[in-house]
Amino acid sequence: MEPQMNDRSPVVRALGVVKWRLGKLVRLLSGGPLARERRTVQKGIREYRSAAGQDSDLYLLRRNVHMIEKGLTMRPRRPSFALEYIGVTVAAFGRVAPSDGDAPSSEFAWMQSVLADYFEATSEATSPVIQAARGQFASIESLVGERRDDGPKPVSVLSPNIEISALRQLAERRRSVRWFEDRQVLRQRVDDAIAVAMESPTACNRQPYRFEVFDDPDSVRRVAAVPGGTRGFGEQIPGLIVVIGDMSAFFDARDRHLIYIDGSLASMGVVYGLEVQGIASCCINWPDVPERDAQMRELLGLADYERVVMLIAYGYADPEGLAPTSTKREIDAVRTYRVLG
Ligand SMILES: Cc1cc2nc3c(=O)[nH]c(=O)nc-3n(C[C@H](O)[C@H](O)[C@H](O)COP(=O)(O)O)c2cc1C
């Protein structure tokens, strides 16, 4: 449908039509949004494959260690498991081992601990695959520091100091805020919110997202000008986070939605993490518009297997600014308890 432009001058109207037709042409030449999405997915898979066997195959390692850790928690636990991938996992683990004297990252320490638990749990296994991997693991371990006890453990009961009423109050009070004070938010506060986000669940613990944070007026203005959803309030946003999904986390197109799922779950952590510190926010939509996508890719220098998931504007709410109430539905309209007949 052509854009509605009844109350504009003929020149503006003509320019609007030209822009709309050019956009249509670009869409046509690029094969449409689904073709572009397919290309991004394919580029991600290609990148995943080219990382295999390199010290950049962290996604493979994260997923495999996760699967092993899950295997360790199974009831009953099998005396041997992960035969198909323990070899590549230990090899990949060896490639990310810290070099002499460097302190291991907490992620490496977790992997080391899980693998150590695995080889203990499979000590009776006679499979040559496990034996070979065990030997390789032992030689890697001899080069790195002390092993920590980071493997699976019983869950501690959730902190009772966060009452459901307090959580509900936080959820009910949060509203999307679009008008902000001209005041910087300390980066430490943003980092604290991101730390909350980073604890979000992700499929196979891959964590296929990252956040690019802009908090200087010029950068915020330029980034905020790209998505359409900031129209009318983009000029006074103090901080802006671009949530970026990484399609190279996946070896198969079946997982193509996970950057949106994982990225969004993490984004909600950011929003609540900001909110409890008195910092308001507004999610900004990232519809699949080729021209805007190209513009953002160039502005941020995104890899061709990366995709913007959404943006989050944040800052201290202007006490004079209005926010829509955005009343939610009744619970009965959202939730059904069912028993299948
Ligand atoms: C994925 C997503 C995209 C959104 N995009 C925009 C946007 O582009 N511009 C905007 O002003 N608000 C945007 N919002 C905010 C919604 O309008 C808002 O969440 C909704 O109206 C409900 O209001 P509430 O957040 O105050 O509960 C977006 C929210 C989400 C979750």
The ligand as a MOL file (V3000), in Angstrom:
LIG
                    3D

  0  0  0     0  0            999 V3000
M  V30 BEGIN CTAB
M  V30 COUNTS 31 33 0 0 0
M  V30 BEGIN ATOM
M  V30 1 C 10.0450 -5.3760 20.9750 0
M  V30 2 C 9.5030 -4.0350 21.3570 0
M  V30 3 C 9.6040 -2.9940 20.4840 0
M  V30 4 C 9.1690 -1.7220 20.8350 0
M  V30 5 N 9.3670 -0.7040 19.9950 0
M  V30 6 C 9.0500 0.5440 20.3560 0
M  V30 7 C 9.4010 1.6350 19.5200 0
M  V30 8 O 10.0010 1.4480 18.4590 0
M  V30 9 N 9.0640 2.8680 19.9130 0
M  V30 10 C 8.4230 3.1030 21.1080 0
M  V30 11 O 8.1540 4.2690 21.4110 0
M  V30 12 N 8.0980 2.0800 21.9470 0
M  V30 13 C 8.4090 0.8170 21.6000 0
M  V30 14 N 8.1420 -0.2330 22.4450 0
M  V30 15 C 7.4710 0.0100 23.7060 0
M  V30 16 C 6.0300 -0.4590 23.6300 0
M  V30 17 O 5.2660 0.4870 22.9560 0
M  V30 18 C 5.5340 -0.6970 25.0470 0
M  V30 19 O 6.3050 -1.7130 25.6510 0
M  V30 20 C 4.0840 -1.1080 25.0720 0
M  V30 21 O 3.2550 -0.1210 24.5730 0
M  V30 22 C 3.6290 -1.4400 26.4720 0
M  V30 23 O 3.9080 -0.3900 27.3520 0
M  V30 24 P 4.8070 -0.5810 28.6390 0
M  V30 25 O 6.1710 -0.9790 28.2020 0
M  V30 26 O 4.8240 0.7700 29.3060 0
M  V30 27 O 4.1740 -1.6230 29.4920 0
M  V30 28 C 8.5600 -1.5070 22.0950 0
M  V30 29 C 8.4440 -2.5820 22.9880 0
M  V30 30 C 8.9090 -3.8230 22.6220 0
M  V30 31 C 8.8220 -4.9680 23.5990 0
M  V30 END ATOM
M  V30 BEGIN BOND
M  V30 1 1 1 2
M  V30 2 1 2 3
M  V30 3 2 2 30
M  V30 4 2 3 4
M  V30 5 1 4 5
M  V30 6 1 4 28
M  V30 7 2 5 6
M  V30 8 1 6 7
M  V30 9 1 6 13
M  V30 10 2 7 8
M  V30 11 1 7 9
M  V30 12 1 9 10
M  V30 13 2 10 11
M  V30 14 1 10 12
M  V30 15 2 12 13
M  V30 16 1 13 14
M  V30 17 1 14 15
M  V30 18 1 14 28
M  V30 19 1 15 16
M  V30 20 1 16 17
M  V30 21 1 16 18
M  V30 22 1 18 19
M  V30 23 1 18 20
M  V30 24 1 20 21
M  V30 25 1 20 22
M  V30 26 1 22 23
M  V30 27 1 23 24
M  V30 28 2 24 25
M  V30 29 1 24 26
M  V30 30 1 24 27
M  V30 31 2 28 29
M  V30 32 1 29 30
M  V30 33 1 30 31
M  V30 END BOND
M  V30 END CTAB
M  END
